[in-house]
């Protein structure tokens, strides 16, 4: 599946690995940077998602998304992300991906962008945790963070881990090196991270705030991997 992700805001919190480990699929463990793992709250505009190169799905392939993600590594050393939730404003996308156990949640999403500041707001429209909200924004910076070691750890992830029918799966993901800049948080009032199983994390300021104008990406075919 080809996608383009645009106007990405990355908020990340440093957390103990022990808080994240129970939330990962069996066969994965928390991936660490300098002795800790991280929780991400990421907002972006999905554009032109579709099956195959340059075959976007009209209307349904373009929507706002806000996800909560964790960082994982499997027994064979593959580093990936684990999505705890993905808010999306297209109900058809939510229903279709839930069949594959990808935790998309139907939500209303607003993106406020005046070229200097950008903000994301959402409210979940269906269970679980119907009514959960998030509202965060940043001022774009100018300092290049593309080679920063923490920024690379948080963004250069080449697949996702998930489980289906008791099997650990890895879905490879290919994209160019991220174009990243620093950013300053303007506000963050979030309930999604707590709803994802990590209470008390997003009530404090994030430890990393980044912005990217976007990247083109392609997901490959899932395959089973050996657990730990």
BELCORHU-V308473 format. One record per backbone hydrogen bond with DSSP energy under -1.0 kcal/mol. NH is the residue of the N-H (numbers start at 1). CO is the residue of the C=O. Records with the same first field share a line. If there is no record, write none. Layout:
BEGIN
NH: CO + CO
END
This chain:
BEGIN
2: 50
3: 217
4: 47
5: 215
6: 45
7: 213
8: 212
9: 43
10: 210
11: 41
12: 208
13: 39
15: 37
19: 16
21: 17
23: 20
24: 21
28: 25
29: 73
31: 71
33: 36
36: 33
37: 15
39: 13
40: 69
41: 11
42: 67
43: 9
44: 65
45: 6
46: 63
47: 4
49: 61
50: 2
55: 52
57: 49
60: 58
61: 57
62: 59
63: 46
65: 44
66: 87
67: 42
68: 85
69: 40
70: 82
72: 80
73: 29
74: 78
77: 74
80: 72
81: 159
82: 70
84: 68
85: 68
86: 103
87: 66
88: 105
89: 64
94: 90
95: 91
96: 92
97: 93
98: 94
101: 98
102: 97
104: 102
105: 86
107: 88
108: 123
110: 121
112: 119
114: 117
118: 138
119: 112
120: 136
121: 110
122: 134
123: 108
124: 132
125: 106
131: 124
132: 129
134: 122
135: 189
136: 120
137: 187
138: 118
139: 184
140: 116
141: 182
145: 180
148: 145
152: 148
153: 149
154: 150
155: 151
156: 152
157: 155
160: 171
161: 81
162: 169
164: 167
167: 164
169: 162
170: 223
171: 160
173: 158
174: 218
181: 211
182: 143
183: 209
184: 139
186: 137
187: 137
189: 135
191: 133
195: 191
196: 192
197: 194
198: 193
201: 198
204: 201
207: 12
208: 12
210: 10
211: 181
212: 8
215: 5
217: 3
218: 174
219: 1
220: 172
223: 170
225: 168
END
